Amino acid sequence: MSSESDSRACKPCSIMLENRRRECLSSSDPEIWQLTRAEAERQRTHIELIASENYSSPNVRQVMASELTDKYAEGYPRHRWYEGCQVADSVESLAISRAKKLFGAEHANVQPHAGSQANMAVYFSFLKPGDKILSMDLRHGGHLTHGHSHNFSGLLFQICHYGVNRETEQIDYDELRDIARDFRPNIIVAGASSYPRTLRFDRFRAIADEVGARLMVDIAHIAGLVAAGVHPDPVCVADYVTSTTHKTLRGPRGGFILCKSEYGSAIDKTIFPGMQGGPLMHIIAAKAVAFREAMEPEFKIYAEQIVRNAKVLCESLADKGAKIVSGGTDNHLFLIDCLPLGISGGQAAAALDRANITANKNVIPFDTRPPHDPSGVRIGTPAITTRGMTEPEMILLSDLIWEVMTNSDDEATIARVKSQVLEMCEAFPVPG
Ligand code: DSN
C-alpha cells in the first residue's frame, strides 16, 4: 500500500496495517519482537509508580514510528545543511510554535535529545569552565546535571548546593539567599527530580536578581503540571526553562528549552552546531503532538488528578504510619523513608516489584545510607492517573503498598497483593 493511502487509512485499515507491520517484525526479527511484546505485557500487568514515567498516547507513538526518522535536517527551519527538508521545516516550526503557545514562552528550541542536553546547552551557552552554578543537592532532590561530581556539570563548573531544612525537609529560601550571597553564582538552578513540594520561583528570581545571577528552572518532572496550570509557572520569571517531554507532559522521550528572546540565538547555536548533529525529526514531530495534546481541556483535568492522586495516596500511607519526607506532597510524587520499617529503600522497591508494583529506591535528605542502597522509595502518580485511576484506587493502592512494605520478606503476602494488583491492572488497562 502506498504511503498516500496509508495516510488516508480509516481506523480498521490502520489497525490492519499496524498488524501487518507487527507480523513482519515478528517473522524477520523474532527476538526483538518478543522483547517488545514482553515490555508491553510488563506494562499491562504492573502498576507503574516511577514518578518520571508515563504512557505516551497512540498518536505520539505513531509519529515516533513514522518516516520522519529517516530524515537528516541539521540546522533549523529554512536554514538547513541538507536538501529535502521542506517537511522537516514544517514539523519543527509547528513544534516550536506549539511549545511557545503552551508555555507562553518567547523562544523555544525543541531539538535537545534529552533533558541532560537541554541543561548542558543552557550552561554552555554562556558559562565558561570554572564559572559558578548554585543548584539543589542531588541528595536532597536535585539532578545529576545540576552539578554532581561525576557529571559533566560538576566536572566543568564550580558547584555549590543548597538543600532542604533538616526539620521541615523543604527548601529554606532564606538559607538559599545566604548561600547565594556568599557564593555569587553565575546561574542559579531551580528544579528537582525528587522534591515533593511547590517550588517558589518568585523567591528564586528575587535571589538571582540580588546576586546578579541568571535563573534556570528545570521543569522536567513538573512540565505537565506547569502546562496545565496546577504548579506555579516559571516561564514568566526564569531566563531559561529546560524540560523533558516524557514525564508528566506524557510525550515522547526528549528535551526542550524555553527562554527569553535575547538568549534564543545563543541557545540555538549551542544545541546545533555546538552539541548535537541531526535533530531527531520523528521525535520532534511527536513532541509537537504532545504539546497539542497538553493544550486540550482533558489534559488539565488529567494534571489535576495526578496531584489529587498523589495527595490521597500519600496521606493514606501516612495515616497507616508511613514516614513521608517533608510530611506530604504538593505535586506528582512523594518519598517514603523506609528505615522505620527496618528495611532499606532497595529492599522496599524489590519487594514491591515482586508484587508487580514498580517504584524506585531513592535517596532522602540527610540519608544515612549509601546512595546505591538509600533509605527511601519514590512514589509518583503520572502513569496510574493516565490509566484512569482516581481516589478510591489510591486508597486501595495504599493498602497494597503498606502490606508489602510491612511484610517485605513474606512471599505469601506478596503473592496475595500481586493478585490484587493484577485485578486492578485488568480494570484500568494501559490506554492505546
Ligand atoms: N531519571 C529521571 C528520574 O527518574 O527522575 C531523572 O532524569
Boltz pocket constraint, residues with backbone or C-beta under 6 A from the ligand:
constraints:
  - pocket:
      binder: B
      contacts: [[A, 51], [A, 52], [A, 143], [A, 193], [A, 194]]
      max_distance: 6.0
